[in-house]
Amino acid sequence: MTGTTPPLGLIEGYFGEPWTWADRMHVMRSLAPHGFSFFIYAPKADAYLRRQWQDDHPAEAMDALVHFADACRDAGAAFGIGLTPYELHNDWGGAGKAALTARLKALGALRPDIIAILFDDMHGDIPGLAETQAAIVHHAASTLPARVLMCPSYYSDDPVLDRVFGARPANYLEDLGRLLDPAVDVFWTGEEVCSREFTRGHLDSVAEQLRRKPVLWDNYPVNDGPRMSRFLHLRAFTGRHGIAGSVAGHAINPALQPWLTLAPALTLAMSYAEGDAYRYAAAFLEAARQCYGSDLAEALEADLLTLNDSGLDRIPGERCTSLRAKYKAFGHPAADEVARFLEGGYLITGEAVQTQ
C-alpha cells in the first residue's frame, strides 16, 4: 500500500555555524523536486532573528535573503523566515508592539510566503502566557500578508522544557487552541524534544488540544548541541509511519552538515510515498546513491555504525585518521563534511547554545 504525503519542508532551527548561502541553495534545489515545498530560514546563529531581533539585518545579509527567497519561489518552494522576539512578553503593552511592527515591516521586503513567530528557548512560566502569545501572533498576521506559523514555548510534552524554562502554565495548549485564529498553524516536536517516533494517537491528542492538526518540527537529522554534534545523523527516517492524516505539515530541522542532510531528508519523502512498503535500510542506500553517487553511498553505508552510532568519542585515533583520508580522497562536498566532522570541525559548546 502506498502512503499519503503531507506538505514537507525544512526549517533551519539548529544551533552552531550556519550554512553558507551556496549550500542552502543547493539543499533547497535538491529537495524541492522530491516534495519539499517550503523552506524556513531561522538558524539560531542569526542574531537579527533572535537576541537582536529589533535590529534590521545589514544590507549584505538582506540582499542574500532576497536572492534566496526568489530562488525558493523559482524552484516552486515557499520561502519563510522565523523570528524569535526575545523578552517581548515583558513589554507587549509598551514599546514592544511598535518594535515588532517595525521589524515585521522590514522583513516584509523579503515578501515571505511564511512568517514563523517562535517562542522557543525562553522562559514561559509567566502569567497570561497563551493570551500574550496569541496577541503577538495575531499582530504579526495583521502586519504581514503571509501564512503564519507559531512555535509555542512548550512545543513538546517533554518535561525537560519545564526544567529549563519553568513549569508550563496549566491548560497552555488548550488556551492557545482556543485563542489562536484557526488560520494560524502551530509547530510541535512530539512527545520528546527529539522524538524517536510519532504516533497517530499522540498527534490526534495534540490536535484536540490545539483545535488544529500540528505541523511537525521534526528534530532529525539535526545534530547540534554539545552531545549530538559528536555524531553524524545519517540513517533513514523511522517511526513516522501512517501519520500523514494527523499532521498539517512535516518540517525537518537539518543537520549541521548541509550535504549530509540530503539523504535522510529524501528518505522521509520515500517513507510517506511508499507507506507499508518502506524499508529504511534500503531507503538510505537508494537516497545516498541519488545524492552522492554509488561509491560514496556504499562507503557511508559501511561506516554507519562508526559515524552515526559510535561518534567521535569512540573512534580510535588510527581509525579516525584512516577515515579522514578515505573521505578526503572522494573529492565530494558530502565526503568533505565527513572529513571535517572527524577533525572535530562541527563541535558545539554549551556556551554557543546559551548565547545564540
VMD Tcl script that draws the C-alpha trace (Angstrom):
set ca {
  {0.00 0.00 0.00}
  {1.35 3.41 -0.93}
  {1.09 6.27 1.50}
  {-0.13 9.86 1.52}
  {2.36 12.69 1.87}
  {1.63 15.87 3.86}
  {3.34 19.16 2.94}
  {7.05 18.62 3.55}
  {9.55 21.34 4.35}
  {12.75 22.29 6.08}
  {13.24 24.68 8.98}
  {16.74 25.81 9.78}
  {16.44 25.73 13.54}
  {19.87 24.49 14.59}
  {22.48 25.98 16.92}
  {26.01 26.44 15.67}
  {27.66 27.61 12.48}
  {25.04 28.47 9.86}
  {25.17 27.03 6.37}
  {26.66 29.02 3.53}
  {24.21 30.55 1.08}
  {25.57 28.28 -1.66}
  {24.91 25.17 0.44}
  {21.48 26.46 1.47}
  {20.62 26.97 -2.19}
  {21.85 23.50 -3.11}
  {19.81 21.81 -0.39}
  {16.65 23.70 -1.33}
  {17.01 22.97 -5.05}
  {17.84 19.32 -4.38}
  {14.84 18.70 -2.13}
  {12.17 20.70 -3.97}
  {11.71 18.06 -6.72}
  {11.09 15.44 -4.01}
  {8.11 17.21 -2.48}
  {9.77 19.64 -0.05}
  {7.52 22.61 -0.69}
  {8.66 25.14 1.93}
  {11.96 26.34 3.39}
  {12.02 28.43 6.57}
  {15.19 30.38 7.35}
  {15.72 30.57 11.12}
  {19.24 29.48 12.13}
  {19.98 30.15 15.77}
  {23.20 31.94 14.84}
  {21.35 34.74 13.03}
  {21.18 37.19 15.92}
  {18.93 39.54 13.93}
  {16.18 36.97 14.22}
  {16.78 36.24 17.89}
  {18.61 38.22 20.59}
  {18.95 41.29 18.34}
  {15.55 40.81 16.73}
  {14.68 44.51 16.97}
  {17.64 45.40 14.72}
  {17.45 45.14 10.95}
  {19.75 42.82 9.04}
  {22.75 44.53 7.45}
  {22.29 45.34 3.76}
  {24.52 42.48 2.58}
  {22.54 39.91 4.58}
  {19.23 41.30 3.32}
  {20.45 41.08 -0.26}
  {21.36 37.43 0.29}
  {17.95 36.75 1.83}
  {16.14 38.43 -1.07}
  {18.13 36.33 -3.55}
  {17.39 33.13 -1.66}
  {13.69 33.94 -1.31}
  {13.45 34.50 -5.05}
  {15.31 31.24 -5.71}
  {12.87 29.33 -3.48}
  {9.90 30.66 -5.40}
  {11.60 29.92 -8.73}
  {12.01 26.31 -7.56}
  {8.35 26.08 -6.57}
  {9.05 26.23 -2.82}
  {7.55 28.71 -0.38}
  {10.07 30.91 1.42}
  {9.64 31.50 5.14}
  {11.51 33.32 7.85}
  {11.41 32.63 11.58}
  {11.51 35.42 14.16}
  {12.14 34.80 17.88}
  {11.11 38.00 19.70}
  {13.05 37.61 22.95}
  {11.58 39.33 26.02}
  {8.61 40.71 24.08}
  {6.27 39.13 26.64}
  {7.58 41.63 29.19}
  {6.77 44.73 27.15}
  {3.88 43.83 24.87}
  {1.77 46.69 26.22}
  {4.56 49.23 25.73}
  {7.26 49.85 23.16}
  {7.48 46.16 22.29}
  {4.47 46.23 20.00}
  {5.87 49.13 18.00}
  {9.24 47.37 17.77}
  {7.59 44.22 16.44}
  {5.62 46.21 13.89}
  {8.75 47.90 12.60}
  {10.68 44.64 12.42}
  {7.92 42.81 10.57}
  {7.60 45.62 8.05}
  {11.34 45.44 7.42}
  {11.12 41.68 6.88}
  {8.21 42.33 4.52}
  {10.78 43.48 1.96}
  {11.55 39.77 1.51}
  {7.93 39.09 0.51}
  {7.91 35.95 2.68}
  {5.31 33.32 1.95}
  {5.55 32.20 5.59}
  {6.32 34.09 8.78}
  {7.07 31.90 11.80}
  {6.82 33.51 15.23}
  {8.92 31.34 17.52}
  {8.58 31.36 21.29}
  {11.03 28.54 21.98}
  {14.21 28.97 24.06}
  {12.70 31.47 26.52}
  {11.04 31.24 29.91}
  {7.32 30.53 29.82}
  {6.34 30.40 33.48}
  {4.69 33.83 33.36}
  {1.07 34.88 33.85}
  {-1.14 35.03 30.77}
  {1.39 33.33 28.51}
  {-1.07 31.94 25.96}
  {-3.04 35.19 25.81}
  {0.06 37.33 25.19}
  {1.47 34.94 22.60}
  {-1.83 34.78 20.73}
  {-1.95 38.59 20.65}
  {1.61 38.76 19.30}
  {0.87 36.17 16.62}
  {-2.33 37.90 15.54}
  {-0.48 41.19 15.31}
  {2.09 39.54 13.05}
  {-0.70 38.13 10.89}
  {-2.27 41.59 10.52}
  {1.09 43.19 9.67}
  {2.44 40.78 7.06}
  {0.41 39.17 4.26}
  {1.86 35.68 4.77}
  {0.94 32.29 6.16}
  {1.59 32.40 9.89}
  {3.15 29.61 11.93}
  {3.95 29.78 15.62}
  {6.13 27.67 17.87}
  {4.85 27.51 21.46}
  {7.19 27.93 24.41}
  {6.21 24.38 25.36}
  {6.36 22.67 21.99}
  {6.57 19.11 23.32}
  {5.33 17.03 26.23}
  {8.97 16.54 27.19}
  {9.48 17.53 30.87}
  {12.96 18.85 30.04}
  {11.26 22.05 28.84}
  {9.74 22.60 32.28}
  {13.10 22.01 33.96}
  {14.89 24.52 31.72}
  {12.22 27.17 31.10}
  {9.97 26.89 34.15}
  {6.76 24.96 34.72}
  {4.32 25.26 31.84}
  {1.06 27.02 32.63}
  {-1.97 24.83 33.22}
  {-4.02 24.22 30.06}
  {-1.42 26.05 27.96}
  {-2.10 24.18 24.72}
  {-5.85 24.28 25.21}
  {-5.72 28.04 25.75}
  {-3.61 28.53 22.63}
  {-6.03 26.42 20.63}
  {-8.97 28.46 21.87}
  {-7.34 31.86 21.35}
  {-5.46 31.43 18.08}
  {-7.16 32.13 14.77}
  {-7.81 28.79 13.01}
  {-5.66 30.02 10.11}
  {-2.55 30.01 12.32}
  {-0.52 26.79 12.23}
  {1.33 25.51 15.29}
  {4.67 23.68 15.41}
  {5.05 20.58 17.59}
  {8.09 18.33 18.15}
  {6.23 15.35 19.61}
  {6.38 13.51 22.90}
  {10.05 14.48 23.18}
  {12.11 17.43 22.00}
  {13.89 14.97 19.72}
  {11.17 12.40 19.18}
  {12.15 8.90 18.19}
  {8.65 8.17 16.98}
  {5.38 9.93 16.16}
  {2.09 8.07 16.53}
  {-1.42 8.92 15.40}
  {-2.67 8.57 18.96}
  {-0.32 11.22 20.27}
  {-0.76 13.61 17.34}
  {-4.54 13.33 17.42}
  {-4.49 14.15 21.13}
  {-2.39 17.25 20.46}
  {-4.71 18.25 17.62}
  {-7.65 18.06 20.02}
  {-5.86 20.35 22.47}
  {-4.82 22.84 19.80}
  {-8.08 22.59 17.82}
  {-5.97 22.05 14.70}
  {-3.54 19.47 13.37}
  {0.04 20.32 14.35}
  {2.86 20.99 11.93}
  {5.71 18.72 12.91}
  {9.02 20.34 13.79}
  {10.98 17.12 13.45}
  {14.33 17.32 15.26}
  {16.02 14.83 12.97}
  {18.60 14.80 11.43}
  {19.66 17.87 13.45}
  {22.84 17.22 15.43}
  {23.55 20.46 17.25}
  {24.37 20.76 20.94}
  {27.40 19.52 22.88}
  {26.30 15.86 22.80}
  {24.63 15.48 19.42}
  {27.34 17.32 17.49}
  {29.64 14.37 18.21}
  {27.53 12.19 15.89}
  {26.54 12.30 12.24}
  {22.82 11.65 11.80}
  {22.84 9.77 8.52}
  {20.33 6.98 8.97}
  {16.97 6.93 7.22}
  {13.84 8.16 8.95}
  {11.92 5.63 11.01}
  {8.99 5.89 13.42}
  {6.92 8.17 11.19}
  {4.57 5.60 9.72}
  {0.92 6.30 8.95}
  {0.73 9.82 10.39}
  {0.00 11.86 7.26}
  {-3.65 12.33 8.16}
  {-2.76 13.59 11.63}
  {-0.47 16.49 10.69}
  {-0.84 19.75 8.77}
  {2.75 19.55 7.58}
  {6.12 18.00 8.34}
  {9.26 20.13 8.60}
  {12.68 18.72 9.38}
  {15.36 20.53 11.33}
  {18.52 19.70 9.35}
  {21.98 18.62 10.39}
  {24.93 20.95 10.72}
  {26.19 19.30 7.53}
  {24.01 20.51 4.61}
  {25.08 17.92 2.04}
  {24.76 15.07 4.55}
  {21.24 16.27 5.34}
  {20.09 15.37 1.83}
  {19.97 11.58 2.04}
  {18.00 11.38 5.31}
  {15.64 14.07 4.01}
  {14.93 12.05 0.88}
  {14.10 9.00 2.98}
  {11.35 10.95 4.73}
  {9.68 11.60 1.38}
  {10.20 7.95 0.49}
  {8.66 6.75 3.75}
  {5.47 8.70 3.08}
  {5.29 7.74 -0.59}
  {5.98 4.04 -0.06}
  {3.81 3.55 3.02}
  {3.76 -0.07 4.13}
  {6.38 -0.98 1.51}
  {9.02 1.33 3.03}
  {12.30 -0.32 4.09}
  {14.54 2.10 5.92}
  {17.89 0.40 5.26}
  {17.22 0.08 1.54}
  {15.87 3.64 1.51}
  {19.09 5.02 2.96}
  {21.27 3.37 0.32}
  {18.99 4.45 -2.53}
  {18.77 8.04 -1.26}
  {22.53 8.22 -0.72}
  {23.17 6.94 -4.24}
  {20.87 9.61 -5.65}
  {22.55 12.35 -3.64}
  {26.21 11.33 -3.65}
  {26.80 8.59 -6.22}
  {27.21 4.86 -5.67}
  {30.79 4.78 -4.38}
  {30.31 7.38 -1.64}
  {26.89 5.94 -0.75}
  {28.38 2.50 -0.21}
  {31.21 3.97 1.89}
  {28.71 5.78 4.11}
  {26.65 2.62 4.46}
  {29.75 0.67 5.51}
  {30.65 3.31 8.11}
  {27.20 3.98 9.54}
  {27.94 2.21 12.83}
  {31.03 4.34 13.33}
  {29.79 7.73 12.18}
  {26.13 7.58 13.20}
  {26.24 5.37 16.29}
  {29.73 5.38 17.84}
  {30.52 9.06 17.40}
  {33.78 10.91 17.83}
  {34.50 9.81 21.39}
  {34.56 6.13 20.48}
  {36.58 6.24 17.26}
  {40.20 5.19 17.96}
  {42.87 7.61 16.77}
  {44.26 5.43 13.99}
  {40.75 4.60 12.76}
  {39.85 8.29 12.76}
  {42.96 9.16 10.75}
  {42.28 6.48 8.15}
  {38.64 7.52 7.82}
  {39.61 11.16 7.27}
  {41.97 10.15 4.50}
  {39.35 7.86 2.99}
  {36.71 10.59 2.75}
  {39.06 13.38 1.70}
  {40.02 11.23 -1.30}
  {36.46 11.32 -2.66}
  {36.64 15.00 -3.55}
  {32.91 15.37 -2.94}
  {31.26 18.02 -0.70}
  {29.40 15.40 1.36}
  {32.64 13.46 1.91}
  {34.39 16.71 2.84}
  {31.75 17.17 5.55}
  {32.55 13.71 6.92}
  {36.26 14.54 7.00}
  {35.62 17.85 8.75}
  {33.39 16.10 11.29}
  {36.20 13.64 12.04}
  {38.50 16.61 12.64}
  {36.09 18.00 15.23}
  {35.03 20.81 12.93}
  {31.34 20.80 13.87}
  {31.52 20.52 17.66}
  {29.08 22.77 19.54}
  {29.78 24.09 23.01}
  {27.26 24.68 25.77}
  {28.19 28.37 25.62}
  {27.06 28.57 21.99}
  {23.70 27.09 22.90}
  {23.31 29.58 25.75}
  {24.26 32.65 23.75}
  {22.76 32.14 20.28}
}
mol new
graphics top color blue
foreach p $ca { graphics top sphere $p radius 0.5 }
foreach p [lrange $ca 0 end-1] q [lrange $ca 1 end] { graphics top cylinder $p $q radius 0.2 }
display resetview
